[in-house]
Amino acid sequence: MIDLEKYGDAAALVGRLFFSSMFLAFSYGKLTAFGGTSGYMAALGLPAPALFTLLAIIVEIGGSLLMLVGYQTRIVALGLAIYVLVSAFIGHSQLGDPDQFMHFMKNMTIVGGSLAFVAHGAGAHSLDARTVATARHRPA
């Protein structure tokens, strides 16, 4: 039987790379289609749609970069889980529409992935691990 435990840190690194790339791609889409994204948010009834679009871009870029380097991973992952959960209920709540249902379930899957990072952290190949290692070697 394969000992998967020994690959945990590598899997966490690859997982963070994929996870981060998704948020970077989503934020790039919002940034390059700012007007369209703001229009969609206005159609959802959100006040100040341009502000909400800007906040979404900031959260997605900031969160993805922090996850990529593995800094404060557990708290960032929790924040992203909450952000994606709220986004699902705001943007994809028409569950009778198959396309919206698919997007809603995609968001729920992202929340699940976020919670796995909350539970297990970033792994050894991260700034979190480096910070812990540095703290252990500091003279008292």
C-alpha positions in Angstrom: 0.0 0.0 0.0 1.2 3.5 -0.8 2.1 5.7 2.1 0.4 8.9 1.1 1.3 10.7 4.3 4.8 11.3 3.1 3.4 13.3 0.1 1.2 15.6 2.2 3.5 18.6 2.1 3.9 18.3 -1.7 0.2 17.8 -2.1 -0.5 20.9 0.0 1.9 23.0 -2.2 0.3 21.8 -5.4 -3.2 22.3 -3.9 -2.3 25.9 -3.0 -0.9 26.5 -6.5 -4.2 25.3 -8.1 -6.3 27.1 -5.5 -4.5 30.3 -5.9 -4.6 30.1 -9.7 -8.3 29.8 -9.7 -8.8 33.0 -7.6 -6.2 34.9 -9.8 -8.1 33.8 -12.9 -11.4 34.9 -11.4 -10.0 38.3 -10.3 -8.4 38.8 -13.7 -11.8 38.3 -15.4 -13.4 40.8 -13.0 -10.6 43.3 -13.6 -10.6 43.1 -17.4 -14.4 43.1 -17.6 -15.0 45.6 -14.7 -18.0 47.2 -16.3 -19.7 43.9 -17.1 -19.0 42.5 -13.6 -20.3 45.7 -12.0 -23.4 45.5 -14.3 -24.0 41.9 -13.1 -23.7 43.0 -9.5 -26.1 45.8 -10.1 -28.5 43.3 -11.7 -28.3 41.3 -8.5 -29.5 44.3 -6.6 -26.2 45.1 -4.8 -25.7 48.7 -3.8 -22.6 50.4 -5.1 -21.8 47.6 -7.6 -18.5 49.1 -8.7 -17.3 49.2 -5.1 -18.4 45.5 -4.6 -16.5 44.6 -7.8 -13.4 46.4 -6.5 -13.7 44.6 -3.1 -14.1 41.3 -4.8 -11.0 41.9 -6.9 -9.0 42.9 -3.8 -10.1 39.9 -1.8 -9.4 37.5 -4.7 -6.0 38.8 -5.5 -4.9 39.3 -1.9 -6.3 36.0 -0.8 -4.8 34.1 -3.7 -1.3 35.6 -3.2 -1.4 34.8 0.5 -2.5 31.3 -0.2 0.2 30.9 -2.9 3.0 31.7 -0.5 1.3 30.0 2.4 1.2 33.0 4.8 -1.5 32.9 7.5 -3.0 30.1 5.5 -5.6 28.9 7.9 -7.1 32.4 8.5 -6.9 33.4 4.9 -8.6 30.1 3.8 -11.4 30.7 6.4 -11.8 34.2 5.0 -12.0 32.9 1.4 -14.4 30.2 2.4 -16.8 32.8 3.9 -16.3 35.1 0.9 -17.1 32.3 -1.6 -20.1 31.1 0.5 -21.6 34.6 0.6 -20.9 35.0 -3.1 -22.7 31.8 -3.8 -25.8 32.9 -2.1 -25.7 36.4 -3.6 -24.7 35.5 -7.2 -25.9 31.9 -7.7 -29.1 31.5 -5.6 -31.4 30.6 -8.5 -31.0 26.9 -8.0 -33.8 26.0 -10.4 -31.5 27.2 -13.2 -29.1 24.4 -14.1 -26.3 26.8 -14.9 -26.7 28.7 -11.7 -27.0 25.4 -9.7 -23.7 24.3 -11.3 -22.0 27.6 -10.3 -23.5 27.3 -6.8 -22.1 23.8 -6.4 -18.7 24.9 -7.7 -18.7 27.5 -5.0 -19.6 24.9 -2.4 -16.6 22.8 -3.6 -14.3 25.8 -3.2 -15.6 26.2 0.3 -14.8 22.6 1.0 -11.3 23.0 -0.3 -10.8 26.2 1.8 -11.9 24.3 4.9 -9.4 21.6 4.2 -6.7 24.3 4.3 -8.2 25.6 7.5 -8.0 22.1 9.0 -4.5 21.1 7.7 -2.7 24.3 7.0 -0.2 25.1 4.2 2.3 22.3 4.7 6.1 22.5 5.0 6.6 24.4 1.8 5.1 27.7 3.0 5.9 30.9 4.8 3.8 29.6 7.7 6.2 26.6 8.2 9.2 28.9 7.9 7.8 31.3 10.5 7.2 28.4 12.9 10.7 27.1 12.3 12.3 30.5 12.8 10.3 31.0 16.1 11.6 27.6 17.4 15.2 28.6 16.8 15.1 32.0 18.3 17.3 32.4 21.4 15.3 32.8 24.6 
